[in-house]
C-alpha cells in the first residue's frame, strides 16, 4: 500500500500570483481545501504568462506533481505540504 511521507511542515497557500510559492521547491504537493467552498488552484513557472488551473471542492485533498520551481496559489488560502510517496 502506498503511503504519504510528509517532508516539510504544512503551510498556507498564497492568494495571488505575485505572492505564489513553490511550497519548499516541492515536486509533489499535498493540498487540502479546508475552506467551506470550492477553491481554484493555479500552477505556473515563475514569470510565465501560462498558468494551469483546477478546482477543489470543500474538504478535498489533491496530490499535485510539478516541477520544483513551479509556483502554486489559490483563490482562498488552503493547506499545503511538500510530500513524497513510499511503499
C-alpha positions as CSV (number, residue, x, y, z in Angstrom):
1,X,0.0,0.0,0.0
2,X,1.3,3.4,-0.9
3,X,1.8,5.9,2.0
4,X,2.3,9.6,2.1
5,X,5.6,10.8,3.6
6,X,5.5,14.4,5.0
7,X,8.7,16.2,4.0
8,X,8.0,19.7,5.2
9,X,5.7,21.4,7.7
10,X,2.3,22.4,6.5
11,X,2.0,25.9,5.1
12,X,-0.9,28.1,3.9
13,X,-1.1,28.9,0.2
14,X,-0.9,32.5,-1.1
15,X,-3.9,34.0,-2.8
16,X,-2.3,35.9,-5.7
17,X,0.1,35.0,-8.5
18,X,2.6,37.6,-7.3
19,X,2.9,36.0,-3.9
20,X,2.8,32.4,-5.1
21,X,5.3,29.9,-3.7
22,X,6.9,26.7,-4.8
23,X,5.9,25.0,-1.5
24,X,9.6,24.4,-0.5
25,X,10.5,23.6,-4.1
26,X,8.4,20.5,-3.9
27,X,7.9,18.2,-6.8
28,X,4.9,16.6,-5.1
29,X,2.5,18.7,-3.1
30,X,-0.5,17.6,-0.9
31,X,-3.3,20.2,-1.0
32,X,-6.1,20.2,1.5
33,X,-9.1,22.5,0.9
34,X,-10.1,23.4,4.4
35,X,-12.5,26.1,3.2
36,X,-16.3,25.8,3.1
37,X,-16.5,26.2,-0.7
38,X,-14.7,25.5,-4.0
39,X,-11.2,26.8,-4.3
40,X,-9.4,27.4,-7.6
41,X,-5.7,26.3,-7.7
42,X,-3.2,27.9,-10.1
43,X,0.2,26.5,-11.0
44,X,2.8,28.1,-13.3
45,X,6.5,28.6,-13.8
46,X,7.9,31.8,-12.3
47,X,7.5,34.7,-14.6
48,X,5.3,32.7,-17.1
49,X,2.2,34.1,-18.6
50,X,0.8,30.5,-18.9
51,X,-1.0,29.1,-15.8
52,X,-2.8,25.8,-15.4
53,X,-5.9,25.9,-13.2
54,X,-8.1,23.3,-11.5
55,X,-10.8,23.4,-8.8
56,X,-11.0,21.6,-5.5
57,X,-14.3,21.0,-3.7
58,X,-14.5,21.9,0.0
59,X,-12.9,19.2,2.3
60,X,-11.0,17.6,-0.6
61,X,-7.3,16.5,-0.8
62,X,-5.3,16.5,-4.0
63,X,-1.7,15.4,-4.7
64,X,-0.1,17.6,-7.4
65,X,3.1,16.6,-9.2
66,X,5.0,19.6,-10.6
67,X,8.5,21.0,-11.5
68,X,10.2,22.1,-8.3
69,X,10.5,25.7,-9.4
70,X,6.8,26.0,-10.4
71,X,4.6,28.0,-8.0
72,X,1.2,27.5,-6.6
73,X,-1.5,30.0,-5.5
74,X,-5.2,29.6,-4.7
75,X,-8.4,31.7,-4.8
76,X,-8.7,31.2,-1.0
77,X,-5.9,30.2,1.4
78,X,-5.7,26.4,1.9
79,X,-3.2,24.0,3.4
80,X,-0.2,22.6,1.5
81,X,2.7,20.2,2.3
82,X,5.7,19.1,0.5
83,X,5.3,15.3,0.4
84,X,6.6,12.1,-1.1
85,X,5.2,8.6,-1.6
86,X,6.6,5.5,0.0
87,X,5.7,1.8,-0.1
